[in-house]
């Protein structure tokens, strides 16, 4: 998150608030991840960051997505 993600138009980084929401998403994902080092949760989180930046998600959209992750138990 700190380094940013290369997307069309250059390097982009998350805002502080969005970064906190991504951390919440990782926590939801990690709860259901039985792999060593939570590798599946980490990979899904990295894909989420790329998608959020590439598609220019609003903070509200990201917050809603993370809330839904929590509701469905990260399956």
Backbone bond lengths (Angstrom), bond angles and torsions (degrees), N, CA, C in turn:
res aa  C-N    CA-C-N  psi(-1)  N-CA   C-N-CA  omega(-1)  CA-C   N-CA-C  phi
1 X - - - 1.445 - - 1.518 110.53 -
2 X 1.313 115.67 -36.26 1.456 119.27 -178.31 1.522 110.84 -69.89
3 X 1.333 116.80 -40.88 1.458 120.43 -178.00 1.516 111.83 -70.67
4 X 1.308 117.83 -29.33 1.450 121.56 -176.16 1.506 111.26 91.18
5 X 1.299 114.79 178.13 1.455 121.82 -177.79 1.516 108.24 -129.62
6 X 1.300 115.33 135.96 1.460 121.03 177.76 1.527 108.79 -78.51
7 X 1.309 116.90 115.70 1.456 122.76 176.75 1.518 108.03 -127.90
8 X 1.320 115.45 171.07 1.454 118.91 178.67 1.526 108.79 -55.31
9 X 1.276 116.10 125.81 1.453 120.85 -178.89 1.517 113.45 100.90
10 X 1.334 117.74 -0.94 1.452 119.92 175.69 1.510 114.07 119.73
11 X 1.307 114.93 -167.74 1.458 122.98 -177.20 1.526 109.41 -81.16
12 X 1.334 116.37 131.68 1.469 120.78 178.97 1.515 108.92 -126.73
13 X 1.303 116.86 148.49 1.462 122.61 177.78 1.531 108.81 -128.13
14 X 1.331 114.78 158.21 1.455 120.50 177.91 1.526 110.43 -79.24
15 X 1.315 115.90 150.97 1.464 119.75 171.33 1.531 107.69 -70.41
16 X 1.316 116.93 166.41 1.464 120.39 178.68 1.517 111.71 -59.37
17 X 1.331 117.34 -44.46 1.462 120.83 179.96 1.524 111.54 -63.94
18 X 1.334 116.57 -42.37 1.462 119.87 178.74 1.528 111.06 -66.10
19 X 1.316 116.67 -36.82 1.468 120.25 178.22 1.528 110.24 -62.69
20 X 1.318 117.35 -39.96 1.466 120.40 177.40 1.527 111.23 -64.47
21 X 1.332 116.75 -38.22 1.464 119.98 176.91 1.527 111.32 -66.16
22 X 1.323 116.71 -36.83 1.472 119.74 177.50 1.529 109.91 -66.22
23 X 1.308 117.51 -37.25 1.469 120.13 176.32 1.519 109.89 -63.10
24 X 1.332 116.94 -41.26 1.467 120.23 175.32 1.523 110.61 -60.58
25 X 1.329 116.96 -41.56 1.467 120.38 178.58 1.525 110.07 -61.22
26 X 1.325 116.83 -44.43 1.467 120.22 179.08 1.530 110.47 -59.28
27 X 1.303 116.82 -42.56 1.476 119.49 179.86 1.525 111.18 -61.28
28 X 1.328 116.59 -42.15 1.470 119.96 177.10 1.527 110.27 -62.42
29 X 1.307 116.18 -44.93 1.465 120.63 -178.41 1.526 111.57 -67.45
30 X 1.318 117.04 -38.10 1.466 121.42 -176.95 1.524 112.02 -66.98
31 X 1.333 117.17 -29.81 1.464 119.86 179.32 1.517 112.38 -57.48
32 X 1.324 117.08 -37.15 1.453 120.89 -178.15 1.513 114.61 -95.58
33 X 1.324 117.40 1.89 1.465 122.02 -175.76 1.523 110.16 -94.99
34 X 1.332 116.47 113.91 1.464 121.29 -178.27 1.531 112.80 -95.53
35 X 1.326 118.28 3.92 1.461 121.33 -179.09 1.521 110.74 -75.62
36 X 1.326 115.29 154.39 1.466 119.90 174.97 1.523 108.69 -61.36
37 X 1.297 115.90 133.49 1.459 120.20 177.05 1.516 113.99 71.46
38 X 1.333 117.29 9.07 1.475 121.29 179.47 1.522 111.37 54.42
39 X 1.339 116.23 42.55 1.465 120.55 -174.54 1.520 113.58 -63.86
40 X 1.332 117.22 -35.40 1.475 118.73 178.86 1.523 110.74 -67.94
41 X 1.317 116.34 -42.55 1.465 120.09 179.26 1.526 110.46 -63.41
42 X 1.307 116.73 -41.28 1.459 120.64 179.10 1.528 110.99 -63.94
43 X 1.327 117.50 -44.18 1.467 121.20 179.36 1.531 110.73 -62.88
44 X 1.322 116.89 -42.89 1.465 120.19 178.66 1.526 110.80 -64.92
45 X 1.317 117.03 -37.14 1.461 120.87 178.69 1.521 110.86 -66.44
46 X 1.318 116.79 -41.83 1.473 120.22 177.88 1.523 111.05 -63.17
47 X 1.337 116.94 -39.85 1.470 119.84 177.00 1.529 110.60 -65.23
48 X 1.327 116.13 -38.47 1.467 120.16 178.35 1.528 110.33 -61.69
49 X 1.313 116.90 -46.43 1.476 120.65 179.55 1.520 110.25 -58.41
50 X 1.319 116.84 -47.16 1.468 120.31 179.71 1.517 111.40 -59.98
51 X 1.328 116.55 -42.97 1.465 120.96 -179.36 1.529 111.04 -65.86
52 X 1.318 116.81 -45.04 1.470 121.32 179.73 1.527 110.45 -57.97
53 X 1.314 116.50 -44.42 1.464 120.06 -178.00 1.523 112.05 -74.83
54 X 1.323 117.13 -42.73 1.462 120.07 -177.84 1.526 111.80 -66.23
55 X 1.338 115.93 -37.67 1.463 120.29 -178.06 1.530 112.55 -95.09
56 X 1.332 116.75 1.44 1.459 122.87 177.22 1.535 112.12 53.77
57 X 1.347 114.92 53.00 1.464 120.30 179.33 1.516 110.24 -62.24
58 X 1.309 115.91 145.36 1.461 120.35 172.90 1.530 108.54 -76.59
59 X 1.315 116.27 161.13 1.461 120.33 177.11 1.524 110.63 -61.02
60 X 1.306 116.00 -37.93 1.466 120.53 179.08 1.528 111.35 -62.93
61 X 1.330 116.98 -42.86 1.468 120.26 179.82 1.523 110.17 -63.52
62 X 1.320 117.61 -43.42 1.457 121.11 179.24 1.524 110.43 -64.07
63 X 1.311 117.69 -45.07 1.464 121.93 -179.77 1.528 110.25 -60.59
64 X 1.329 117.30 -41.70 1.466 121.56 178.25 1.519 110.57 -64.08
65 X 1.329 116.86 -43.42 1.465 121.32 178.80 1.526 110.49 -59.71
66 X 1.319 116.48 -45.57 1.472 121.06 -178.26 1.526 109.80 -65.90
67 X 1.313 117.28 -40.22 1.466 119.96 178.13 1.519 111.29 -61.91
68 X 1.335 116.03 -40.24 1.466 120.08 177.82 1.529 111.68 -65.47
69 X 1.326 116.86 -35.64 1.464 120.25 175.83 1.530 110.29 -59.13
70 X 1.299 115.70 -43.44 1.454 121.00 179.88 1.513 112.62 -65.02
71 X 1.330 116.10 -38.02 1.469 120.76 -179.37 1.512 112.61 -68.94
72 X 1.335 116.71 -38.05 1.463 117.97 -176.83 1.515 112.61 -92.02
73 X 1.293 117.58 5.90 1.448 120.68 175.12 1.509 115.24 74.17
74 X 1.333 116.89 20.30 1.469 122.96 174.77 1.514 113.84 63.80
75 X 1.287 119.14 26.42 1.467 120.24 -177.90 1.491 114.50 -71.04
